[in-house]
Amino acid sequence: RLKGFHRDTRLLTLLQGVVPLLPREDCEARYGQKFTNRMICAGNLSEEKRVDSCQGDSGGPLMCQRSNGRWIILGITSWGYGCGRKDSPGVYTKVSKYVPWIKKVTNGGMG
């Protein structure tokens, strides 16, 4: 599930969408060397109206609900080629690669 804001003329609305994670091989085939082991890509490539993150969504979460009901952040919206374009899934920073750094700068999450 990804989240981002939609700006209307006067309103700012939080939107969310459901996107499947794609196998690493699919992401590498589409993006080549630009896609690293510090990234995840997600998107439904077979739908006509694809759900996707877009410009302005950078920094927003890509989340997953675990079997125990808890939500975790898998990725942070990073980049892609356009919005919802065929064969161009969204690319997200893989949060798990940065957990040691996050713990270090947040004092282990304890304040």
N, CA, C and O atoms as CSV, one atom per row, in Angstrom:
chain,resi,resn,atom,element,x,y,z
A,1,ARG,N,N,0.852,-1.164,0.000
A,1,ARG,CA,C,0.000,0.000,0.000
A,1,ARG,C,C,0.897,1.226,0.000
A,1,ARG,O,O,1.844,1.318,0.781
A,2,LEU,N,N,0.593,2.158,-0.876
A,2,LEU,CA,C,1.359,3.399,-0.900
A,2,LEU,C,C,0.436,4.554,-0.582
A,2,LEU,O,O,-0.776,4.470,-0.778
A,3,LYS,N,N,1.021,5.637,-0.088
A,3,LYS,CA,C,0.233,6.815,0.283
A,3,LYS,C,C,0.879,8.056,-0.287
A,3,LYS,O,O,2.102,8.133,-0.412
A,4,GLY,N,N,0.052,9.029,-0.633
A,4,GLY,CA,C,0.540,10.299,-1.144
A,4,GLY,C,C,-0.596,11.304,-1.168
A,4,GLY,O,O,-1.764,10.938,-1.042
A,5,PHE,N,N,-0.254,12.551,-1.326
A,5,PHE,CA,C,-1.256,13.614,-1.320
A,5,PHE,C,C,-1.620,14.030,-2.732
A,5,PHE,O,O,-0.771,14.062,-3.623
A,6,HIS,N,N,-2.904,14.351,-2.930
A,6,HIS,CA,C,-3.409,14.894,-4.191
A,6,HIS,C,C,-3.778,16.347,-3.937
A,6,HIS,O,O,-4.558,16.648,-3.034
A,7,ARG,N,N,-3.221,17.237,-4.729
A,7,ARG,CA,C,-3.506,18.659,-4.540
A,7,ARG,C,C,-4.581,19.080,-5.538
A,7,ARG,O,O,-4.412,18.967,-6.752
A,8,ASP,N,N,-5.677,19.562,-4.994
A,8,ASP,CA,C,-6.739,20.162,-5.787
A,8,ASP,C,C,-6.494,21.664,-5.719
A,8,ASP,O,O,-5.468,22.093,-5.191
A,9,THR,N,N,-7.403,22.463,-6.234
A,9,THR,CA,C,-7.188,23.905,-6.212
A,9,THR,C,C,-7.060,24.444,-4.792
A,9,THR,O,O,-6.256,25.342,-4.545
A,10,ARG,N,N,-7.844,23.907,-3.855
A,10,ARG,CA,C,-7.792,24.407,-2.481
A,10,ARG,C,C,-7.603,23.312,-1.440
A,10,ARG,O,O,-7.344,23.602,-0.272
A,11,LEU,N,N,-7.729,22.085,-1.847
A,11,LEU,CA,C,-7.695,20.985,-0.890
A,11,LEU,C,C,-6.443,20.134,-1.063
A,11,LEU,O,O,-5.888,20.038,-2.158
A,12,LEU,N,N,-6.017,19.531,0.010
A,12,LEU,CA,C,-4.916,18.578,-0.013
A,12,LEU,C,C,-5.467,17.288,0.580
A,12,LEU,O,O,-5.783,17.240,1.769
A,13,THR,N,N,-5.587,16.239,-0.236
A,13,THR,CA,C,-6.228,15.005,0.174
A,13,THR,C,C,-5.224,13.861,0.202
A,13,THR,O,O,-4.481,13.660,-0.758
A,14,LEU,N,N,-5.200,13.113,1.299
A,14,LEU,CA,C,-4.333,11.945,1.394
A,14,LEU,C,C,-4.980,10.788,0.645
A,14,LEU,O,O,-6.116,10.410,0.929
A,15,LEU,N,N,-4.252,10.234,-0.305
A,15,LEU,CA,C,-4.730,9.099,-1.089
A,15,LEU,C,C,-3.881,7.880,-0.770
A,15,LEU,O,O,-2.752,7.999,-0.293
A,16,GLN,N,N,-4.440,6.706,-1.041
A,16,GLN,CA,C,-3.666,5.482,-0.902
A,16,GLN,C,C,-4.055,4.519,-2.003
A,16,GLN,O,O,-5.154,4.598,-2.552
A,17,GLY,N,N,-3.157,3.619,-2.320
A,17,GLY,CA,C,-3.413,2.628,-3.349
A,17,GLY,C,C,-2.709,1.333,-2.999
A,17,GLY,O,O,-1.757,1.321,-2.218
A,18,VAL,N,N,-3.182,0.245,-3.579
A,18,VAL,CA,C,-2.581,-1.065,-3.350
A,18,VAL,C,C,-1.789,-1.448,-4.590
A,18,VAL,O,O,-2.316,-1.459,-5.702
A,19,VAL,N,N,-0.513,-1.763,-4.382
A,19,VAL,CA,C,0.361,-2.166,-5.489
A,19,VAL,C,C,1.130,-3.423,-5.088
A,19,VAL,O,O,1.567,-3.539,-3.943
A,20,PRO,N,N,1.299,-4.366,-6.017
A,20,PRO,CA,C,2.089,-5.559,-5.692
A,20,PRO,C,C,3.585,-5.275,-5.798
A,20,PRO,O,O,4.024,-4.507,-6.653
A,21,LEU,N,N,4.357,-5.906,-4.916
A,21,LEU,CA,C,5.813,-5.848,-5.041
A,21,LEU,C,C,6.206,-6.708,-6.234
A,21,LEU,O,O,5.598,-7.747,-6.488
A,22,LEU,N,N,7.216,-6.273,-6.957
A,22,LEU,CA,C,7.668,-7.019,-8.130
A,22,LEU,C,C,8.985,-7.724,-7.834
A,22,LEU,O,O,9.783,-7.246,-7.028
A,23,PRO,N,N,9.211,-8.863,-8.486
A,23,PRO,CA,C,10.491,-9.557,-8.302
A,23,PRO,C,C,11.657,-8.665,-8.722
A,23,PRO,O,O,11.559,-7.900,-9.682
A,24,ARG,N,N,12.738,-8.776,-7.998
A,24,ARG,CA,C,13.949,-7.993,-8.274
A,24,ARG,C,C,14.363,-8.093,-9.745
A,24,ARG,O,O,14.785,-7.103,-10.343
A,25,GLU,N,N,14.240,-9.282,-10.319
A,25,GLU,CA,C,14.635,-9.491,-11.714
A,25,GLU,C,C,13.819,-8.619,-12.670
A,25,GLU,O,O,14.355,-8.098,-13.648
A,26,ASP,N,N,12.528,-8.463,-12.387
A,26,ASP,CA,C,11.675,-7.610,-13.231
A,26,ASP,C,C,12.135,-6.158,-13.163
A,26,ASP,O,O,12.175,-5.460,-14.177
A,27,CYS,N,N,12.479,-5.714,-11.962
A,27,CYS,CA,C,12.922,-4.330,-11.770
A,27,CYS,C,C,14.255,-4.095,-12.481
A,27,CYS,O,O,14.446,-3.069,-13.135
A,28,GLU,N,N,15.169,-5.047,-12.349
A,28,GLU,CA,C,16.473,-4.923,-13.008
A,28,GLU,C,C,16.321,-4.932,-14.526
A,28,GLU,O,O,17.033,-4.210,-15.223
A,29,ALA,N,N,15.400,-5.746,-15.041
A,29,ALA,CA,C,15.177,-5.802,-16.490
A,29,ALA,C,C,14.644,-4.474,-17.019
A,29,ALA,O,O,14.978,-4.075,-18.134
A,30,ARG,N,N,13.826,-3.791,-16.236
A,30,ARG,CA,C,13.238,-2.529,-16.680
A,30,ARG,C,C,14.178,-1.340,-16.497
A,30,ARG,O,O,14.192,-0.427,-17.323
A,31,TYR,N,N,14.959,-1.346,-15.425
A,31,TYR,CA,C,15.763,-0.168,-15.095
A,31,TYR,C,C,17.276,-0.367,-15.191
A,31,TYR,O,O,18.032,0.592,-15.034
A,32,GLY,N,N,17.722,-1.585,-15.443
A,32,GLY,CA,C,19.151,-1.838,-15.612
A,32,GLY,C,C,19.957,-1.491,-14.378
A,32,GLY,O,O,19.533,-1.751,-13.252
A,33,GLN,N,N,21.130,-0.900,-14.595
A,33,GLN,CA,C,22.051,-0.597,-13.497
A,33,GLN,C,C,21.567,0.528,-12.589
A,33,GLN,O,O,22.119,0.728,-11.507
A,34,LYS,N,N,20.539,1.268,-13.018
A,34,LYS,CA,C,19.988,2.317,-12.151
A,34,LYS,C,C,19.297,1.712,-10.932
A,34,LYS,O,O,19.172,2.356,-9.891
A,35,PHE,N,N,18.846,0.456,-11.079
A,35,PHE,CA,C,18.140,-0.225,-9.997
A,35,PHE,C,C,19.164,-0.991,-9.165
A,35,PHE,O,O,19.812,-1.909,-9.667
A,36,THR,N,N,19.312,-0.612,-7.884
A,36,THR,CA,C,20.333,-1.219,-7.024
A,36,THR,C,C,19.701,-2.104,-5.947
A,36,THR,O,O,18.479,-2.198,-5.837
A,37,ASN,N,N,20.557,-2.747,-5.160
A,37,ASN,CA,C,20.059,-3.612,-4.086
A,37,ASN,C,C,19.481,-2.808,-2.921
A,37,ASN,O,O,19.003,-3.388,-1.946
A,38,ARG,N,N,19.521,-1.499,-3.013
A,38,ARG,CA,C,18.930,-0.632,-1.986
A,38,ARG,C,C,17.554,-0.118,-2.421
A,38,ARG,O,O,17.040,0.857,-1.871
A,39,MET,N,N,16.971,-0.787,-3.414
A,39,MET,CA,C,15.686,-0.353,-3.970
A,39,MET,C,C,14.706,-1.518,-4.065
A,39,MET,O,O,15.094,-2.685,-4.116
A,40,ILE,N,N,13.419,-1.162,-4.086
A,40,ILE,CA,C,12.297,-2.075,-4.313
A,40,ILE,C,C,11.476,-1.438,-5.427
A,40,ILE,O,O,11.406,-0.212,-5.511
A,41,CYS,N,N,10.853,-2.244,-6.281
A,41,CYS,CA,C,9.883,-1.636,-7.197
A,41,CYS,C,C,8.545,-2.342,-7.032
A,41,CYS,O,O,8.476,-3.518,-6.673
A,42,ALA,N,N,7.492,-1.593,-7.305
A,42,ALA,CA,C,6.142,-2.096,-7.099
A,42,ALA,C,C,5.209,-1.465,-8.119
A,42,ALA,O,O,5.389,-0.316,-8.520
A,43,GLY,N,N,4.217,-2.231,-8.529
A,43,GLY,CA,C,3.213,-1.727,-9.454
A,43,GLY,C,C,2.548,-2.867,-10.185
A,43,GLY,O,O,3.152,-3.923,-10.374
A,44,ASN,N,N,1.321,-2.669,-10.595
A,44,ASN,CA,C,0.606,-3.671,-11.375
A,44,ASN,C,C,0.797,-3.341,-12.840
A,44,ASN,O,O,0.222,-2.375,-13.340
A,45,LEU,N,N,1.592,-4.127,-13.528
A,45,LEU,CA,C,1.942,-3.830,-14.914
A,45,LEU,C,C,0.872,-4.256,-15.905
A,45,LEU,O,O,0.941,-3.881,-17.076
A,46,SER,N,N,-0.123,-5.036,-15.466
A,46,SER,CA,C,-1.100,-5.558,-16.416
A,46,SER,C,C,-2.393,-4.755,-16.493
A,46,SER,O,O,-3.172,-4.948,-17.426
A,47,GLU,N,N,-2.639,-3.878,-15.558
A,47,GLU,CA,C,-3.882,-3.108,-15.565
A,47,GLU,C,C,-3.797,-1.914,-16.500
A,47,GLU,O,O,-2.728,-1.331,-16.685
A,48,GLU,N,N,-4.921,-1.559,-17.083
A,48,GLU,CA,C,-4.976,-0.353,-17.915
A,48,GLU,C,C,-4.827,0.900,-17.056
A,48,GLU,O,O,-4.055,1.798,-17.389
A,49,LYS,N,N,-5.561,0.955,-15.961
A,49,LYS,CA,C,-5.471,2.107,-15.049
A,49,LYS,C,C,-4.602,1.693,-13.871
A,49,LYS,O,O,-5.102,1.216,-12.853
A,50,ARG,N,N,-3.322,1.875,-14.018
A,50,ARG,CA,C,-2.379,1.437,-12.995
A,50,ARG,C,C,-2.327,2.401,-11.815
A,50,ARG,O,O,-2.365,3.620,-11.985
A,51,VAL,N,N,-2.239,1.830,-10.620
A,51,VAL,CA,C,-2.024,2.610,-9.404
A,51,VAL,C,C,-0.527,2.821,-9.286
A,51,VAL,O,O,0.244,1.878,-9.463
A,52,ASP,N,N,-0.103,4.038,-8.992
A,52,ASP,CA,C,1.322,4.333,-8.938
A,52,ASP,C,C,1.543,5.584,-8.102
A,52,ASP,O,O,0.639,6.400,-7.922
A,53,SER,N,N,2.756,5.717,-7.597
A,53,SER,CA,C,3.158,6.986,-6.998
A,53,SER,C,C,3.479,7.944,-8.142
A,53,SER,O,O,3.659,7.517,-9.282
A,54,CYS,N,N,3.550,9.225,-7.839
A,54,CYS,CA,C,3.749,10.222,-8.891
A,54,CYS,C,C,4.618,11.360,-8.356
A,54,CYS,O,O,4.997,11.369,-7.185
A,55,GLN,N,N,4.924,12.310,-9.226
A,55,GLN,CA,C,5.695,13.472,-8.793
A,55,GLN,C,C,4.976,14.124,-7.615
A,55,GLN,O,O,3.756,14.288,-7.629
A,56,GLY,N,N,5.745,14.486,-6.609
A,56,GLY,CA,C,5.175,15.072,-5.403
A,56,GLY,C,C,4.958,14.055,-4.294
A,56,GLY,O,O,4.736,14.435,-3.144
A,57,ASP,N,N,5.020,12.753,-4.625
A,57,ASP,CA,C,4.844,11.706,-3.619
A,57,ASP,C,C,6.156,11.269,-2.981
A,57,ASP,O,O,6.156,10.484,-2.033
A,58,SER,N,N,7.274,11.773,-3.496
A,58,SER,CA,C,8.582,11.358,-2.974
A,58,SER,C,C,8.644,11.539,-1.466
A,58,SER,O,O,8.206,12.556,-0.927
A,59,GLY,N,N,9.197,10.535,-0.794
A,59,GLY,CA,C,9.293,10.564,0.660
A,59,GLY,C,C,8.132,9.877,1.354
A,59,GLY,O,O,8.190,9.617,2.556
A,60,GLY,N,N,7.074,9.580,0.604
A,60,GLY,CA,C,5.919,8.895,1.182
A,60,GLY,C,C,6.188,7.407,1.366
A,60,GLY,O,O,7.115,6.867,0.763
A,61,PRO,N,N,5.379,6.734,2.201
A,61,PRO,CA,C,5.646,5.336,2.534
A,61,PRO,C,C,5.071,4.320,1.551
A,61,PRO,O,O,4.024,4.539,0.941
A,62,LEU,N,N,5.787,3.205,1.414
A,62,LEU,CA,C,5.281,1.978,0.801
A,62,LEU,C,C,5.182,1.004,1.967
A,62,LEU,O,O,6.200,0.590,2.520
A,63,MET,N,N,3.954,0.635,2.344
A,63,MET,CA,C,3.734,-0.128,3.572
A,63,MET,C,C,3.159,-1.502,3.277
A,63,MET,O,O,2.578,-1.741,2.218
A,64,CYS,N,N,3.335,-2.398,4.238
A,64,CYS,CA,C,2.827,-3.758,4.123
A,64,CYS,C,C,2.244,-4.164,5.474
A,64,CYS,O,O,2.819,-3.872,6.523
A,65,GLN,N,N,1.100,-4.838,5.436
A,65,GLN,CA,C,0.496,-5.309,6.679
A,65,GLN,C,C,0.927,-6.754,6.921
A,65,GLN,O,O,0.738,-7.622,6.069
A,66,ARG,N,N,1.494,-6.994,8.068
A,66,ARG,CA,C,1.948,-8.339,8.427
A,66,ARG,C,C,0.770,-9.189,8.884
A,66,ARG,O,O,-0.319,-8.677,9.144
A,67,SER,N,N,1.004,-10.489,8.978
A,67,SER,CA,C,-0.064,-11.414,9.366
A,67,SER,C,C,-0.612,-11.127,10.766
A,67,SER,O,O,-1.748,-11.493,11.069
A,68,ASN,N,N,0.184,-10.475,11.624
A,68,ASN,CA,C,-0.285,-10.129,12.971
A,68,ASN,C,C,-1.081,-8.823,12.999
A,68,ASN,O,O,-1.497,-8.370,14.065
A,69,GLY,N,N,-1.295,-8.213,11.814
A,69,GLY,CA,C,-2.076,-6.985,11.713
A,69,GLY,C,C,-1.259,-5.710,11.786
A,69,GLY,O,O,-1.781,-4.633,11.499
A,70,ARG,N,N,0.012,-5.803,12.162
A,70,ARG,CA,C,0.870,-4.610,12.267
A,70,ARG,C,C,1.348,-4.183,10.888
A,70,ARG,O,O,1.604,-5.009,10.013
A,71,TRP,N,N,1.460,-2.866,10.719
A,71,TRP,CA,C,1.955,-2.301,9.467
A,71,TRP,C,C,3.439,-1.987,9.603
A,71,TRP,O,O,3.894,-1.531,10.652
A,72,ILE,N,N,4.190,-2.236,8.532
A,72,ILE,CA,C,5.607,-1.875,8.500
A,72,ILE,C,C,5.869,-1.055,7.240
A,72,ILE,O,O,5.161,-1.185,6.241
A,73,ILE,N,N,6.884,-0.218,7.303
A,73,ILE,CA,C,7.289,0.555,6.125
A,73,ILE,C,C,8.385,-0.224,5.410
A,73,ILE,O,O,9.476,-0.417,5.946
A,74,LEU,N,N,8.082,-0.669,4.196
A,74,LEU,CA,C,9.057,-1.396,3.380
A,74,LEU,C,C,9.919,-0.447,2.569
A,74,LEU,O,O,11.117,-0.670,2.395
A,75,GLY,N,N,9.289,0.625,2.072
A,75,GLY,CA,C,10.002,1.520,1.176
A,75,GLY,C,C,9.582,2.963,1.334
A,75,GLY,O,O,8.570,3.282,1.957
A,76,ILE,N,N,10.396,3.825,0.746
A,76,ILE,CA,C,10.121,5.260,0.701
A,76,ILE,C,C,10.067,5.651,-0.772
A,76,ILE,O,O,11.003,5.385,-1.525
A,77,THR,N,N,8.977,6.277,-1.174
A,77,THR,CA,C,8.799,6.653,-2.573
A,77,THR,C,C,10.000,7.447,-3.062
A,77,THR,O,O,10.392,8.443,-2.453
A,78,SER,N,N,10.583,6.990,-4.177
A,78,SER,CA,C,11.816,7.600,-4.661
A,78,SER,C,C,11.704,8.118,-6.090
A,78,SER,O,O,11.772,9.327,-6.308
A,79,TRP,N,N,11.532,7.222,-7.074
A,79,TRP,CA,C,11.524,7.677,-8.463
A,79,TRP,C,C,10.822,6.666,-9.367
A,79,TRP,O,O,10.400,5.600,-8.919
A,80,GLY,N,N,10.708,7.010,-10.611
A,80,GLY,CA,C,10.123,6.158,-11.643
A,80,GLY,C,C,10.083,6.947,-12.936
A,80,GLY,O,O,10.447,8.123,-12.967
A,81,TYR,N,N,9.644,6.303,-13.994
A,81,TYR,CA,C,9.517,6.980,-15.285
A,81,TYR,C,C,8.053,7.348,-15.482
A,81,TYR,O,O,7.261,6.520,-15.932
A,82,GLY,N,N,7.690,8.574,-15.152
A,82,GLY,CA,C,6.305,9.013,-15.280
A,82,GLY,C,C,5.439,8.461,-14.155
A,82,GLY,O,O,5.943,8.000,-13.131
A,83,CYS,N,N,4.131,8.516,-14.363
A,83,CYS,CA,C,3.161,8.060,-13.364
A,83,CYS,C,C,2.228,7.035,-13.990
A,83,CYS,O,O,1.495,7.354,-14.926
A,84,GLY,N,N,2.247,5.820,-13.488
A,84,GLY,CA,C,1.333,4.798,-13.978
A,84,GLY,C,C,1.582,4.369,-15.408
A,84,GLY,O,O,0.688,3.829,-16.058
A,85,ARG,N,N,2.780,4.601,-15.904
A,85,ARG,CA,C,3.090,4.226,-17.287
A,85,ARG,C,C,3.322,2.729,-17.404
A,85,ARG,O,O,3.847,2.087,-16.494
A,86,LYS,N,N,2.923,2.196,-18.534
A,86,LYS,CA,C,3.108,0.772,-18.801
A,86,LYS,C,C,4.587,0.413,-18.708
A,86,LYS,O,O,5.444,1.138,-19.215
A,87,ASP,N,N,4.875,-0.689,-18.067
A,87,ASP,CA,C,6.242,-1.206,-17.912
A,87,ASP,C,C,7.160,-0.280,-17.132
A,87,ASP,O,O,8.380,-0.375,-17.265
A,88,SER,N,N,6.606,0.612,-16.322
A,88,SER,CA,C,7.428,1.524,-15.512
A,88,SER,C,C,6.921,1.550,-14.071
A,88,SER,O,O,6.268,2.508,-13.659
A,89,PRO,N,N,7.221,0.500,-13.306
A,89,PRO,CA,C,6.771,0.477,-11.911
A,89,PRO,C,C,7.461,1.547,-11.085
A,89,PRO,O,O,8.535,2.028,-11.447
A,90,GLY,N,N,6.841,1.915,-9.977
A,90,GLY,CA,C,7.444,2.875,-9.065
A,90,GLY,C,C,8.647,2.273,-8.365
A,90,GLY,O,O,8.682,1.072,-8.095
A,91,VAL,N,N,9.632,3.108,-8.071
A,91,VAL,CA,C,10.846,2.656,-7.390
A,91,VAL,C,C,10.891,3.306,-6.007
A,91,VAL,O,O,10.626,4.498,-5.849
A,92,TYR,N,N,11.232,2.493,-5.022
A,92,TYR,CA,C,11.206,2.901,-3.618
A,92,TYR,C,C,12.540,2.565,-2.959
A,92,TYR,O,O,13.144,1.536,-3.261
A,93,THR,N,N,12.993,3.427,-2.067
A,93,THR,CA,C,14.182,3.134,-1.271
A,93,THR,C,C,13.831,2.004,-0.310
A,93,THR,O,O,12.807,2.062,0.371
A,94,LYS,N,N,14.671,0.984,-0.253
A,94,LYS,CA,C,14.439,-0.192,0.590
A,94,LYS,C,C,14.857,0.123,2.029
A,94,LYS,O,O,16.046,0.151,2.344
A,95,VAL,N,N,13.876,0.357,2.891
A,95,VAL,CA,C,14.125,0.803,4.261
A,95,VAL,C,C,14.999,-0.174,5.040
A,95,VAL,O,O,15.831,0.257,5.837
A,96,SER,N,N,14.832,-1.470,4.830
A,96,SER,CA,C,15.602,-2.455,5.607
A,96,SER,C,C,17.108,-2.280,5.447
A,96,SER,O,O,17.870,-2.645,6.343
A,97,LYS,N,N,17.541,-1.733,4.333
A,97,LYS,CA,C,18.971,-1.496,4.109
A,97,LYS,C,C,19.509,-0.369,4.984
A,97,LYS,O,O,20.722,-0.236,5.147
A,98,TYR,N,N,18.616,0.444,5.547
A,98,TYR,CA,C,19.024,1.613,6.324
A,98,TYR,C,C,18.700,1.502,7.813
A,98,TYR,O,O,18.923,2.454,8.561
A,99,VAL,N,N,18.180,0.360,8.252
A,99,VAL,CA,C,17.799,0.209,9.661
A,99,VAL,C,C,18.975,0.445,10.609
A,99,VAL,O,O,18.792,1.141,11.607
A,100,PRO,N,N,20.173,-0.095,10.357
A,100,PRO,CA,C,21.287,0.202,11.277
A,100,PRO,C,C,21.553,1.709,11.405
A,100,PRO,O,O,21.779,2.207,12.508
A,101,TRP,N,N,21.527,2.422,10.295
A,101,TRP,CA,C,21.751,3.873,10.329
A,101,TRP,C,C,20.615,4.572,11.074
A,101,TRP,O,O,20.861,5.469,11.880
A,102,ILE,N,N,19.378,4.166,10.808
A,102,ILE,CA,C,18.222,4.775,11.481
A,102,ILE,C,C,18.342,4.591,12.997
A,102,ILE,O,O,18.122,5.528,13.765
A,103,LYS,N,N,18.691,3.381,13.411
A,103,LYS,CA,C,18.846,3.122,14.850
A,103,LYS,C,C,19.967,3.968,15.442
A,103,LYS,O,O,19.854,4.463,16.564
A,104,LYS,N,N,21.042,4.130,14.689
A,104,LYS,CA,C,22.180,4.914,15.182
A,104,LYS,C,C,21.798,6.378,15.392
A,104,LYS,O,O,22.089,6.953,16.441
A,105,VAL,N,N,21.148,6.980,14.397
A,105,VAL,CA,C,20.842,8.410,14.501
A,105,VAL,C,C,19.642,8.701,15.401
A,105,VAL,O,O,19.424,9.846,15.795
A,106,THR,N,N,18.861,7.665,15.726
A,106,THR,CA,C,17.723,7.868,16.634
A,106,THR,C,C,17.989,7.251,18.001
A,106,THR,O,O,17.070,7.080,18.802
A,107,ASN,N,N,19.243,6.921,18.262
A,107,ASN,CA,C,19.622,6.308,19.538
A,107,ASN,C,C,18.826,5.033,19.778
A,107,ASN,O,O,18.313,4.798,20.872
A,108,GLY,N,N,18.732,4.206,18.724
A,108,GLY,CA,C,18.012,2.940,18.843
A,108,GLY,C,C,16.517,3.091,18.929
A,108,GLY,O,O,15.823,2.163,19.343
A,109,GLY,N,N,16.001,4.258,18.541
A,109,GLY,CA,C,14.568,4.502,18.615
A,109,GLY,C,C,14.091,4.829,20.021
A,109,GLY,O,O,12.887,4.889,20.271
A,110,MET,N,N,15.019,5.041,20.933
A,110,MET,CA,C,14.662,5.283,22.333
A,110,MET,C,C,14.751,6.757,22.724
A,110,MET,O,O,14.733,7.093,23.908
A,111,GLY,N,N,14.847,7.637,21.722
A,111,GLY,CA,C,14.862,9.051,22.054
A,111,GLY,C,C,16.173,9.622,22.098
A,111,GLY,O,O,16.320,10.814,22.368
